[in-house]
Amino acid sequence: MQIKAQVGSVAAIAPAAAADIKAAVAEAHRTHKRVILDFGGDWCPDCQVLNIYFHQSPNAELLAKYFIRVNVNVGRLDANQDIAASYGVPLKGVPALAVLDGKGKSLYAQNKEFSDMRHLDASALTTFLNQWKP
């Protein structure tokens, strides 16, 4: 399952992100999955590459079986900074992922590991998903 990315003004983006995360945590708790918060933006080429990798096999299957992904729009790094900080994601580069358990507790927060995704291959994401699946 994937929660749709927020679009619109910065003022409209932040409340949508919080609601999306809350819904994802509830679903993860119910289905015994984990939540991946995917902080990024449409302007970011590395975010676009990561999105492509999420849809390729075996990543798509791992994502569907073990995770609920929430795209958190960071605008031009001027939106949802508080949400990123609350999960320990410094947003020094995007994309950045956080992994939450079914109660919303942060299990892991990236610090620029995928911010150069266009120079990594899809297996980097596969390794990440296998490491953090429940």
N, CA, C and O atoms as CSV, one atom per row, in Angstrom:
chain,resi,resn,atom,element,x,y,z
A,1,MET,N,N,0.834,-1.175,0.000
A,1,MET,CA,C,0.000,0.000,0.000
A,1,MET,C,C,0.884,1.245,0.000
A,1,MET,O,O,1.946,1.274,0.621
A,2,GLN,N,N,0.424,2.263,-0.704
A,2,GLN,CA,C,1.146,3.526,-0.738
A,2,GLN,C,C,0.143,4.633,-0.491
A,2,GLN,O,O,-0.933,4.660,-1.087
A,3,ILE,N,N,0.508,5.549,0.396
A,3,ILE,CA,C,-0.305,6.734,0.646
A,3,ILE,C,C,0.098,7.787,-0.374
A,3,ILE,O,O,1.288,8.027,-0.579
A,4,LYS,N,N,-0.873,8.415,-1.010
A,4,LYS,CA,C,-0.608,9.376,-2.070
A,4,LYS,C,C,0.170,10.590,-1.554
A,4,LYS,O,O,-0.031,11.048,-0.429
A,5,ALA,N,N,1.046,11.085,-2.392
A,5,ALA,CA,C,1.840,12.269,-2.054
A,5,ALA,C,C,0.950,13.499,-1.951
A,5,ALA,O,O,-0.061,13.622,-2.642
A,6,GLN,N,N,1.358,14.402,-1.070
A,6,GLN,CA,C,0.628,15.652,-0.928
A,6,GLN,C,C,1.088,16.615,-2.013
A,6,GLN,O,O,2.265,16.655,-2.370
A,7,VAL,N,N,0.149,17.381,-2.526
A,7,VAL,CA,C,0.474,18.421,-3.497
A,7,VAL,C,C,-0.225,19.701,-3.083
A,7,VAL,O,O,-1.228,19.668,-2.370
A,8,GLY,N,N,0.299,20.814,-3.526
A,8,GLY,CA,C,-0.333,22.086,-3.230
A,8,GLY,C,C,0.626,23.013,-2.528
A,8,GLY,O,O,1.839,22.805,-2.537
A,9,SER,N,N,0.062,24.046,-1.915
A,9,SER,CA,C,0.886,25.030,-1.234
A,9,SER,C,C,1.523,24.426,0.002
A,9,SER,O,O,1.055,23.414,0.523
A,10,VAL,N,N,2.595,25.056,0.470
A,10,VAL,CA,C,3.285,24.581,1.664
A,10,VAL,C,C,2.311,24.535,2.834
A,10,VAL,O,O,2.353,23.594,3.627
A,11,ALA,N,N,1.446,25.519,2.959
A,11,ALA,CA,C,0.477,25.556,4.059
A,11,ALA,C,C,-0.474,24.364,4.005
A,11,ALA,O,O,-0.889,23.855,5.047
A,12,ALA,N,N,-0.821,23.916,2.800
A,12,ALA,CA,C,-1.732,22.779,2.661
A,12,ALA,C,C,-1.014,21.441,2.789
A,12,ALA,O,O,-1.633,20.442,3.156
A,13,ILE,N,N,0.270,21.409,2.495
A,13,ILE,CA,C,1.020,20.153,2.493
A,13,ILE,C,C,1.182,19.589,3.896
A,13,ILE,O,O,0.969,18.394,4.099
A,14,ALA,N,N,1.549,20.402,4.858
A,14,ALA,CA,C,1.880,19.914,6.199
A,14,ALA,C,C,0.734,19.163,6.871
A,14,ALA,O,O,0.969,18.065,7.376
A,15,PRO,N,N,-0.499,19.690,6.910
A,15,PRO,CA,C,-1.574,18.929,7.549
A,15,PRO,C,C,-1.862,17.605,6.842
A,15,PRO,O,O,-2.194,16.611,7.487
A,16,ALA,N,N,-1.734,17.597,5.513
A,16,ALA,CA,C,-1.969,16.367,4.763
A,16,ALA,C,C,-0.938,15.310,5.122
A,16,ALA,O,O,-1.283,14.136,5.254
A,17,ALA,N,N,0.315,15.701,5.283
A,17,ALA,CA,C,1.366,14.741,5.632
A,17,ALA,C,C,1.090,14.104,6.984
A,17,ALA,O,O,1.206,12.887,7.130
A,18,ALA,N,N,0.730,14.905,7.965
A,18,ALA,CA,C,0.458,14.369,9.299
A,18,ALA,C,C,-0.707,13.379,9.260
A,18,ALA,O,O,-0.652,12.325,9.895
A,19,ALA,N,N,-1.752,13.718,8.521
A,19,ALA,CA,C,-2.908,12.825,8.403
A,19,ALA,C,C,-2.537,11.536,7.668
A,19,ALA,O,O,-2.974,10.451,8.053
A,20,ASP,N,N,-1.733,11.655,6.615
A,20,ASP,CA,C,-1.297,10.474,5.866
A,20,ASP,C,C,-0.474,9.536,6.746
A,20,ASP,O,O,-0.637,8.317,6.686
A,21,ILE,N,N,0.398,10.104,7.553
A,21,ILE,CA,C,1.237,9.283,8.437
A,21,ILE,C,C,0.376,8.584,9.484
A,21,ILE,O,O,0.562,7.398,9.759
A,22,LYS,N,N,-0.549,9.312,10.055
A,22,LYS,CA,C,-1.444,8.716,11.055
A,22,LYS,C,C,-2.227,7.539,10.458
A,22,LYS,O,O,-2.348,6.487,11.086
A,23,ALA,N,N,-2.748,7.720,9.261
A,23,ALA,CA,C,-3.498,6.649,8.590
A,23,ALA,C,C,-2.598,5.450,8.288
A,23,ALA,O,O,-3.014,4.302,8.443
A,24,ALA,N,N,-1.377,5.719,7.860
A,24,ALA,CA,C,-0.437,4.640,7.532
A,24,ALA,C,C,-0.054,3.848,8.778
A,24,ALA,O,O,0.033,2.621,8.730
A,25,VAL,N,N,0.175,4.537,9.885
A,25,VAL,CA,C,0.532,3.844,11.132
A,25,VAL,C,C,-0.623,2.956,11.585
A,25,VAL,O,O,-0.398,1.827,12.022
A,26,ALA,N,N,-1.840,3.446,11.486
A,26,ALA,CA,C,-3.004,2.636,11.862
A,26,ALA,C,C,-3.105,1.396,10.981
A,26,ALA,O,O,-3.368,0.300,11.475
A,27,GLU,N,N,-2.897,1.568,9.681
A,27,GLU,CA,C,-2.937,0.433,8.745
A,27,GLU,C,C,-1.798,-0.545,9.017
A,27,GLU,O,O,-1.997,-1.759,8.972
A,28,ALA,N,N,-0.614,-0.024,9.299
A,28,ALA,CA,C,0.531,-0.889,9.598
A,28,ALA,C,C,0.282,-1.701,10.862
A,28,ALA,O,O,0.613,-2.885,10.925
A,29,HIS,N,N,-0.296,-1.064,11.856
A,29,HIS,CA,C,-0.605,-1.766,13.103
A,29,HIS,C,C,-1.604,-2.903,12.836
A,29,HIS,O,O,-1.440,-4.020,13.325
A,30,ARG,N,N,-2.624,-2.594,12.060
A,30,ARG,CA,C,-3.670,-3.573,11.745
A,30,ARG,C,C,-3.136,-4.737,10.908
A,30,ARG,O,O,-3.582,-5.873,11.074
A,31,THR,N,N,-2.181,-4.463,10.006
A,31,THR,CA,C,-1.711,-5.476,9.055
A,31,THR,C,C,-0.328,-6.037,9.393
A,31,THR,O,O,0.225,-6.840,8.641
A,32,HIS,N,N,0.225,-5.607,10.533
A,32,HIS,CA,C,1.545,-6.089,10.990
A,32,HIS,C,C,2.650,-5.763,9.991
A,32,HIS,O,O,3.515,-6.589,9.699
A,33,LYS,N,N,2.596,-4.541,9.476
A,33,LYS,CA,C,3.612,-4.061,8.560
A,33,LYS,C,C,4.381,-2.919,9.200
A,33,LYS,O,O,4.097,-2.524,10.331
A,34,ARG,N,N,5.339,-2.400,8.485
A,34,ARG,CA,C,6.069,-1.203,8.895
A,34,ARG,C,C,5.732,-0.079,7.930
A,34,ARG,O,O,5.234,-0.306,6.827
A,35,VAL,N,N,6.016,1.130,8.372
A,35,VAL,CA,C,5.756,2.318,7.559
A,35,VAL,C,C,7.094,2.868,7.071
A,35,VAL,O,O,8.046,2.974,7.844
A,36,ILE,N,N,7.161,3.211,5.804
A,36,ILE,CA,C,8.305,3.941,5.260
A,36,ILE,C,C,7.834,5.351,4.943
A,36,ILE,O,O,6.927,5.553,4.135
A,37,LEU,N,N,8.463,6.321,5.590
A,37,LEU,CA,C,8.231,7.719,5.250
A,37,LEU,C,C,9.282,8.103,4.220
A,37,LEU,O,O,10.482,8.012,4.478
A,38,ASP,N,N,8.826,8.529,3.065
A,38,ASP,CA,C,9.698,8.873,1.944
A,38,ASP,C,C,9.668,10.393,1.765
A,38,ASP,O,O,8.767,10.937,1.127
A,39,PHE,N,N,10.667,11.068,2.340
A,39,PHE,CA,C,10.754,12.524,2.271
A,39,PHE,C,C,11.419,12.925,0.956
A,39,PHE,O,O,12.532,12.494,0.656
A,40,GLY,N,N,10.724,13.756,0.175
A,40,GLY,CA,C,11.279,14.187,-1.099
A,40,GLY,C,C,10.390,15.197,-1.780
A,40,GLY,O,O,9.477,15.757,-1.174
A,41,GLY,N,N,10.670,15.422,-3.050
A,41,GLY,CA,C,9.889,16.365,-3.840
A,41,GLY,C,C,9.979,16.034,-5.316
A,41,GLY,O,O,10.917,15.377,-5.765
A,42,ASP,N,N,8.990,16.499,-6.063
A,42,ASP,CA,C,8.937,16.236,-7.510
A,42,ASP,C,C,10.116,16.835,-8.258
A,42,ASP,O,O,10.479,16.333,-9.322
A,43,TRP,N,N,10.715,17.878,-7.742
A,43,TRP,CA,C,11.834,18.572,-8.379
A,43,TRP,C,C,13.145,17.799,-8.266
A,43,TRP,O,O,14.120,18.128,-8.942
A,44,CYS,N,N,13.173,16.780,-7.420
A,44,CYS,CA,C,14.397,16.073,-7.036
A,44,CYS,C,C,14.645,14.855,-7.934
A,44,CYS,O,O,13.875,13.896,-7.881
A,45,PRO,N,N,15.706,14.871,-8.762
A,45,PRO,CA,C,15.964,13.729,-9.641
A,45,PRO,C,C,16.252,12.438,-8.873
A,45,PRO,O,O,15.856,11.360,-9.314
A,46,ASP,N,N,16.929,12.532,-7.743
A,46,ASP,CA,C,17.210,11.320,-6.968
A,46,ASP,C,C,15.932,10.730,-6.379
A,46,ASP,O,O,15.816,9.513,-6.232
A,47,CYS,N,N,14.969,11.596,-6.043
A,47,CYS,CA,C,13.673,11.128,-5.559
A,47,CYS,C,C,12.928,10.382,-6.668
A,47,CYS,O,O,12.264,9.376,-6.419
A,48,GLN,N,N,13.049,10.886,-7.880
A,48,GLN,CA,C,12.397,10.236,-9.017
A,48,GLN,C,C,13.015,8.871,-9.290
A,48,GLN,O,O,12.301,7.920,-9.607
A,49,VAL,N,N,14.333,8.767,-9.169
A,49,VAL,CA,C,14.997,7.472,-9.353
A,49,VAL,C,C,14.555,6.491,-8.265
A,49,VAL,O,O,14.259,5.332,-8.555
A,50,LEU,N,N,14.510,6.954,-7.019
A,50,LEU,CA,C,14.054,6.084,-5.928
A,50,LEU,C,C,12.639,5.600,-6.189
A,50,LEU,O,O,12.333,4.429,-5.963
A,51,ASN,N,N,11.778,6.479,-6.658
A,51,ASN,CA,C,10.403,6.082,-6.960
A,51,ASN,C,C,10.364,4.990,-8.031
A,51,ASN,O,O,9.581,4.046,-7.925
A,52,ILE,N,N,11.193,5.113,-9.045
A,52,ILE,CA,C,11.278,4.081,-10.083
A,52,ILE,C,C,11.719,2.762,-9.452
A,52,ILE,O,O,11.140,1.713,-9.737
A,53,TYR,N,N,12.737,2.809,-8.602
A,53,TYR,CA,C,13.241,1.596,-7.954
A,53,TYR,C,C,12.191,0.944,-7.056
A,53,TYR,O,O,12.142,-0.282,-6.955
A,54,PHE,N,N,11.349,1.751,-6.402
A,54,PHE,CA,C,10.284,1.187,-5.568
A,54,PHE,C,C,9.301,0.367,-6.405
A,54,PHE,O,O,8.666,-0.550,-5.885
A,55,HIS,N,N,9.170,0.685,-7.680
A,55,HIS,CA,C,8.208,-0.001,-8.541
A,55,HIS,C,C,8.812,-1.170,-9.314
A,55,HIS,O,O,8.096,-1.854,-10.045
A,56,GLN,N,N,10.108,-1.411,-9.168
A,56,GLN,CA,C,10.753,-2.528,-9.859
A,56,GLN,C,C,10.802,-3.750,-8.961
A,56,GLN,O,O,10.814,-3.641,-7.735
A,57,SER,N,N,10.831,-4.924,-9.598
A,57,SER,CA,C,10.971,-6.177,-8.863
A,57,SER,C,C,12.430,-6.349,-8.446
A,57,SER,O,O,13.318,-6.014,-9.230
A,58,PRO,N,N,12.709,-6.848,-7.264
A,58,PRO,CA,C,11.822,-7.375,-6.226
A,58,PRO,C,C,11.340,-6.320,-5.238
A,58,PRO,O,O,10.624,-6.651,-4.293
A,59,ASN,N,N,11.714,-5.062,-5.433
A,59,ASN,CA,C,11.351,-4.028,-4.466
A,59,ASN,C,C,9.847,-3.834,-4.357
A,59,ASN,O,O,9.328,-3.652,-3.256
A,60,ALA,N,N,9.149,-3.870,-5.465
A,60,ALA,CA,C,7.695,-3.680,-5.441
A,60,ALA,C,C,7.026,-4.761,-4.588
A,60,ALA,O,O,6.102,-4.479,-3.825
A,61,GLU,N,N,7.501,-5.990,-4.725
A,61,GLU,CA,C,6.915,-7.092,-3.953
A,61,GLU,C,C,7.244,-6.967,-2.464
A,61,GLU,O,O,6.385,-7.207,-1.615
A,62,LEU,N,N,8.484,-6.592,-2.150
A,62,LEU,CA,C,8.866,-6.399,-0.746
A,62,LEU,C,C,8.053,-5.264,-0.122
A,62,LEU,O,O,7.580,-5.380,1.008
A,63,LEU,N,N,7.899,-4.189,-0.852
A,63,LEU,CA,C,7.137,-3.051,-0.360
A,63,LEU,C,C,5.686,-3.457,-0.085
A,63,LEU,O,O,5.146,-3.145,0.976
A,64,ALA,N,N,5.069,-4.137,-1.020
A,64,ALA,CA,C,3.665,-4.542,-0.867
A,64,ALA,C,C,3.463,-5.506,0.306
A,64,ALA,O,O,2.453,-5.435,1.006
A,65,LYS,N,N,4.410,-6.390,0.512
A,65,LYS,CA,C,4.251,-7.419,1.543
A,65,LYS,C,C,4.548,-6.910,2.952
A,65,LYS,O,O,3.904,-7.340,3.908
A,66,TYR,N,N,5.505,-6.007,3.092
A,66,TYR,CA,C,6.005,-5.665,4.423
A,66,TYR,C,C,5.835,-4.205,4.849
A,66,TYR,O,O,6.038,-3.890,6.022
A,67,PHE,N,N,5.472,-3.319,3.942
A,67,PHE,CA,C,5.516,-1.891,4.254
A,67,PHE,C,C,4.293,-1.138,3.739
A,67,PHE,O,O,3.584,-1.589,2.840
A,68,ILE,N,N,4.080,0.010,4.337
A,68,ILE,CA,C,3.174,1.018,3.821
A,68,ILE,C,C,4.035,2.264,3.616
A,68,ILE,O,O,4.660,2.763,4.551
A,69,ARG,N,N,4.054,2.742,2.411
A,69,ARG,CA,C,4.917,3.884,2.061
A,69,ARG,C,C,4.101,5.167,2.052
A,69,ARG,O,O,3.016,5.229,1.475
A,70,VAL,N,N,4.640,6.179,2.697
A,70,VAL,CA,C,4.012,7.495,2.705
A,70,VAL,C,C,4.992,8.481,2.086
A,70,VAL,O,O,6.095,8.672,2.597
A,71,ASN,N,N,4.593,9.101,0.995
A,71,ASN,CA,C,5.398,10.161,0.394
A,71,ASN,C,C,5.146,11.444,1.181
A,71,ASN,O,O,4.008,11.900,1.298
A,72,VAL,N,N,6.210,12.012,1.713
A,72,VAL,CA,C,6.109,13.262,2.466
A,72,VAL,C,C,6.790,14.350,1.643
A,72,VAL,O,O,8.013,14.364,1.501
A,73,ASN,N,N,5.992,15.249,1.110
A,73,ASN,CA,C,6.479,16.325,0.260
A,73,ASN,C,C,7.189,17.360,1.120
A,73,ASN,O,O,6.606,17.905,2.057
A,74,VAL,N,N,8.440,17.625,0.799
A,74,VAL,CA,C,9.210,18.615,1.561
A,74,VAL,C,C,9.288,19.960,0.837
A,74,VAL,O,O,10.086,20.823,1.202
A,75,GLY,N,N,8.460,20.130,-0.183
A,75,GLY,CA,C,8.508,21.373,-0.960
A,75,GLY,C,C,9.914,21.563,-1.499
A,75,GLY,O,O,10.513,20.621,-2.019
A,76,ARG,N,N,10.435,22.751,-1.382
A,76,ARG,CA,C,11.836,23.037,-1.749
A,76,ARG,C,C,12.669,23.057,-0.477
A,76,ARG,O,O,13.446,23.980,-0.229
A,77,LEU,N,N,12.480,21.996,0.332
A,77,LEU,CA,C,13.080,21.863,1.663
A,77,LEU,C,C,12.543,22.930,2.614
A,77,LEU,O,O,13.225,23.354,3.546
A,78,ASP,N,N,11.286,23.358,2.352
A,78,ASP,CA,C,10.658,24.364,3.209
A,78,ASP,C,C,9.324,23.876,3.780
A,78,ASP,O,O,8.566,24.667,4.341
A,79,ALA,N,N,9.038,22.597,3.641
A,79,ALA,CA,C,7.782,22.037,4.164
A,79,ALA,C,C,8.081,20.755,4.942
A,79,ALA,O,O,9.008,20.013,4.616
A,80,ASN,N,N,7.299,20.522,5.944
A,80,ASN,CA,C,7.349,19.290,6.745
A,80,ASN,C,C,8.690,19.047,7.429
A,80,ASN,O,O,9.040,17.907,7.735
A,81,GLN,N,N,9.433,20.116,7.666
A,81,GLN,CA,C,10.692,19.997,8.408
A,81,GLN,C,C,10.438,19.475,9.823
A,81,GLN,O,O,11.225,18.690,10.351
A,82,ASP,N,N,9.341,19.914,10.429
A,82,ASP,CA,C,9.013,19.474,11.787
A,82,ASP,C,C,8.714,17.983,11.835
A,82,ASP,O,O,9.078,17.302,12.794
A,83,ILE,N,N,8.058,17.483,10.809
A,83,ILE,CA,C,7.756,16.043,10.759
A,83,ILE,C,C,9.052,15.257,10.596
A,83,ILE,O,O,9.272,14.264,11.290
A,84,ALA,N,N,9.902,15.698,9.687
A,84,ALA,CA,C,11.187,15.018,9.500
A,84,ALA,C,C,11.973,15.004,10.806
A,84,ALA,O,O,12.502,13.964,11.198
A,85,ALA,N,N,12.052,16.129,11.473
A,85,ALA,CA,C,12.803,16.226,12.731
A,85,ALA,C,C,12.207,15.314,13.803
A,85,ALA,O,O,12.940,14.719,14.594
A,86,SER,N,N,10.894,15.207,13.827
A,86,SER,CA,C,10.260,14.377,14.859
A,86,SER,C,C,10.595,12.899,14.702
A,86,SER,O,O,10.501,12.133,15.661
A,87,TYR,N,N,10.985,12.498,13.499
A,87,TYR,CA,C,11.387,11.110,13.259
A,87,TYR,C,C,12.900,10.967,13.116
A,87,TYR,O,O,13.388,9.897,12.752
A,88,GLY,N,N,13.636,12.022,13.395
A,88,GLY,CA,C,15.097,11.962,13.383
A,88,GLY,C,C,15.728,12.075,12.011
A,88,GLY,O,O,16.898,11.729,11.845
A,89,VAL,N,N,14.989,12.549,11.029
A,89,VAL,CA,C,15.508,12.711,9.667
A,89,VAL,C,C,15.987,14.154,9.512
A,89,VAL,O,O,15.176,15.078,9.573
A,90,PRO,N,N,17.294,14.366,9.312
A,90,PRO,CA,C,17.821,15.732,9.271
A,90,PRO,C,C,17.535,16.501,7.978
A,90,PRO,O,O,17.713,17.718,7.956
A,91,LEU,N,N,17.108,15.854,6.924
A,91,LEU,CA,C,16.837,16.487,5.628
A,91,LEU,C,C,17.975,17.352,5.129
A,91,LEU,O,O,17.768,18.478,4.678
A,92,LYS,N,N,19.173,16.815,5.215
A,92,LYS,CA,C,20.339,17.476,4.626
A,92,LYS,C,C,20.420,17.156,3.141
A,92,LYS,O,O,21.181,17.784,2.404
A,93,GLY,N,N,19.653,16.201,2.715
A,93,GLY,CA,C,19.567,15.790,1.326
A,93,GLY,C,C,18.352,14.895,1.171
A,93,GLY,O,O,17.959,14.211,2.116
A,94,VAL,N,N,17.757,14.893,-0.007
A,94,VAL,CA,C,16.615,14.027,-0.272
A,94,VAL,C,C,16.887,13.223,-1.530
A,94,VAL,O,O,17.643,13.668,-2.393
A,95,PRO,N,N,16.288,12.053,-1.650
A,95,PRO,CA,C,15.298,11.505,-0.739
A,95,PRO,C,C,15.921,11.038,0.569
A,95,PRO,O,O,17.114,10.747,0.655
A,96,ALA,N,N,15.066,10.979,1.579
A,96,ALA,CA,C,15.467,10.441,2.872
A,96,ALA,C,C,14.308,9.601,3.382
A,96,ALA,O,O,13.148,10.001,3.280
A,97,LEU,N,N,14.621,8.451,3.923
A,97,LEU,CA,C,13.602,7.532,4.401
A,97,LEU,C,C,13.665,7.381,5.908
A,97,LEU,O,O,14.733,7.458,6.516
A,98,ALA,N,N,12.510,7.167,6.494
A,98,ALA,CA,C,12.409,6.771,7.895
A,98,ALA,C,C,11.554,5.515,7.934
A,98,ALA,O,O,10.623,5.369,7.143
A,99,VAL,N,N,11.864,4.613,8.847
A,99,VAL,CA,C,11.094,3.391,9.026
A,99,VAL,C,C,10.439,3.452,10.403
A,99,VAL,O,O,11.102,3.686,11.414
A,100,LEU,N,N,9.122,3.236,10.422
A,100,LEU,CA,C,8.349,3.246,11.663
A,100,LEU,C,C,7.741,1.876,11.902
A,100,LEU,O,O,7.447,1.135,10.964
A,101,ASP,N,N,7.557,1.554,13.174
A,101,ASP,CA,C,6.834,0.318,13.480
A,101,ASP,C,C,5.329,0.607,13.448
A,101,ASP,O,O,4.911,1.728,13.155
A,102,GLY,N,N,4.537,-0.397,13.747
A,102,GLY,CA,C,3.087,-0.273,13.692
A,102,GLY,C,C,2.491,0.587,14.788
A,102,GLY,O,O,1.275,0.778,14.831
A,103,LYS,N,N,3.320,1.105,15.666
A,103,LYS,CA,C,2.846,2.039,16.697
A,103,LYS,C,C,3.345,3.457,16.433
A,103,LYS,O,O,3.081,4.370,17.215
A,104,GLY,N,N,4.063,3.635,15.332
A,104,GLY,CA,C,4.550,4.953,14.959
A,104,GLY,C,C,5.920,5.300,15.513
A,104,GLY,O,O,6.386,6.429,15.361
A,105,LYS,N,N,6.567,4.335,16.156
A,105,LYS,CA,C,7.903,4.571,16.707
A,105,LYS,C,C,8.939,4.508,15.585
A,105,LYS,O,O,8.916,3.595,14.760
A,106,SER,N,N,9.837,5.477,15.563
A,106,SER,CA,C,10.897,5.499,14.564
A,106,SER,C,C,11.927,4.421,14.870
A,106,SER,O,O,12.504,4.381,15.957
A,107,LEU,N,N,12.146,3.551,13.895
A,107,LEU,CA,C,13.140,2.487,14.031
A,107,LEU,C,C,14.455,2.869,13.367
A,107,LEU,O,O,15.527,2.421,13.775
A,108,TYR,N,N,14.356,3.711,12.328
A,108,TYR,CA,C,15.553,4.106,11.591
A,108,TYR,C,C,15.261,5.386,10.826
A,108,TYR,O,O,14.157,5.574,10.314
A,109,ALA,N,N,16.252,6.264,10.749
A,109,ALA,CA,C,16.141,7.499,9.971
A,109,ALA,C,C,17.411,7.674,9.154
A,109,ALA,O,O,18.517,7.641,9.694
A,110,GLN,N,N,17.247,7.860,7.858
A,110,GLN,CA,C,18.396,8.052,6.982
A,110,GLN,C,C,18.974,9.455,7.119
A,110,GLN,O,O,18.276,10.417,7.439
A,111,ASN,N,N,20.276,9.531,6.865
A,111,ASN,CA,C,20.954,10.815,6.803
A,111,ASN,C,C,21.775,10.837,5.515
A,111,ASN,O,O,22.984,10.607,5.533
A,112,LYS,N,N,21.101,11.117,4.396
A,112,LYS,CA,C,21.724,11.280,3.079
A,112,LYS,C,C,22.146,9.979,2.386
A,112,LYS,O,O,22.793,10.045,1.342
A,113,GLU,N,N,21.808,8.803,2.920
A,113,GLU,CA,C,22.245,7.558,2.283
A,113,GLU,C,C,21.750,7.420,0.841
A,113,GLU,O,O,22.470,6.902,-0.013
A,114,PHE,N,N,20.515,7.885,0.563
A,114,PHE,CA,C,19.960,7.756,-0.782
A,114,PHE,C,C,19.917,9.096,-1.515
A,114,PHE,O,O,19.305,9.187,-2.579
A,115,SER,N,N,20.552,10.135,-0.973
A,115,SER,CA,C,20.469,11.453,-1.599
A,115,SER,C,C,21.235,11.535,-2.921
A,115,SER,O,O,21.139,12.531,-3.639
A,116,ASP,N,N,21.985,10.496,-3.234
A,116,ASP,CA,C,22.673,10.398,-4.521
A,116,ASP,C,C,22.192,9.127,-5.229
A,116,ASP,O,O,22.985,8.385,-5.810
A,117,MET,N,N,20.885,8.896,-5.169
A,117,MET,CA,C,20.278,7.645,-5.649
A,117,MET,C,C,20.559,7.381,-7.119
A,117,MET,O,O,20.633,6.224,-7.531
A,118,ARG,N,N,20.716,8.428,-7.916
A,118,ARG,CA,C,20.933,8.216,-9.354
A,118,ARG,C,C,22.256,7.510,-9.637
A,118,ARG,O,O,22.475,7.013,-10.742
A,119,HIS,N,N,23.147,7.465,-8.627
A,119,HIS,CA,C,24.414,6.764,-8.782
A,119,HIS,C,C,24.424,5.418,-8.070
A,119,HIS,O,O,25.455,4.748,-8.007
A,120,LEU,N,N,23.282,5.028,-7.539
A,120,LEU,CA,C,23.122,3.712,-6.913
A,120,LEU,C,C,22.220,2.881,-7.800
A,120,LEU,O,O,21.508,3.420,-8.648
A,121,ASP,N,N,22.246,1.585,-7.613
A,121,ASP,CA,C,21.308,0.774,-8.386
A,121,ASP,C,C,20.187,0.284,-7.487
A,121,ASP,O,O,20.212,0.479,-6.272
A,122,ALA,N,N,19.217,-0.346,-8.096
A,122,ALA,CA,C,18.010,-0.772,-7.385
A,122,ALA,C,C,18.312,-1.737,-6.246
A,122,ALA,O,O,17.529,-1.841,-5.302
A,123,SER,N,N,19.430,-2.439,-6.323
A,123,SER,CA,C,19.765,-3.394,-5.261
A,123,SER,C,C,20.046,-2.702,-3.927
A,123,SER,O,O,19.910,-3.328,-2.876
A,124,ALA,N,N,20.434,-1.427,-3.947
A,124,ALA,CA,C,20.626,-0.684,-2.691
A,124,ALA,C,C,19.296,-0.572,-1.948
A,124,ALA,O,O,19.249,-0.699,-0.725
A,125,LEU,N,N,18.230,-0.336,-2.685
A,125,LEU,CA,C,16.904,-0.283,-2.067
A,125,LEU,C,C,16.465,-1.670,-1.613
A,125,LEU,O,O,15.863,-1.812,-0.548
A,126,THR,N,N,16.758,-2.680,-2.400
A,126,THR,CA,C,16.412,-4.055,-2.014
A,126,THR,C,C,17.061,-4.421,-0.686
A,126,THR,O,O,16.415,-4.986,0.195
A,127,THR,N,N,18.334,-4.096,-0.551
A,127,THR,CA,C,19.048,-4.359,0.705
A,127,THR,C,C,18.382,-3.628,1.861
A,127,THR,O,O,18.180,-4.204,2.929
A,128,PHE,N,N,18.041,-2.362,1.651
A,128,PHE,CA,C,17.375,-1.564,2.678
A,128,PHE,C,C,16.050,-2.199,3.092
A,128,PHE,O,O,15.781,-2.352,4.283
A,129,LEU,N,N,15.224,-2.569,2.114
A,129,LEU,CA,C,13.904,-3.164,2.414
A,129,LEU,C,C,14.058,-4.491,3.159
A,129,LEU,O,O,13.317,-4.759,4.105
A,130,ASN,N,N,14.999,-5.309,2.745
A,130,ASN,CA,C,15.211,-6.584,3.430
A,130,ASN,C,C,15.716,-6.378,4.860
A,130,ASN,O,O,15.377,-7.141,5.765
A,131,GLN,N,N,16.517,-5.351,5.048
A,131,GLN,CA,C,17.047,-5.068,6.386
A,131,GLN,C,C,15.943,-4.618,7.343
A,131,GLN,O,O,15.999,-4.939,8.530
A,132,TRP,N,N,14.940,-3.880,6.856
A,132,TRP,CA,C,13.937,-3.276,7.725
A,132,TRP,C,C,12.578,-3.934,7.685
A,132,TRP,O,O,11.658,-3.464,8.354
A,133,LYS,N,N,12.412,-5.013,6.920
A,133,LYS,CA,C,11.117,-5.684,6.936
A,133,LYS,C,C,10.894,-6.319,8.312
A,133,LYS,O,O,11.850,-6.701,8.987
A,134,PRO,N,N,9.634,-6.427,8.718
A,134,PRO,CA,C,9.355,-7.001,10.049
A,134,PRO,C,C,9.686,-8.481,10.128
A,134,PRO,O,O,9.506,-9.099,11.178
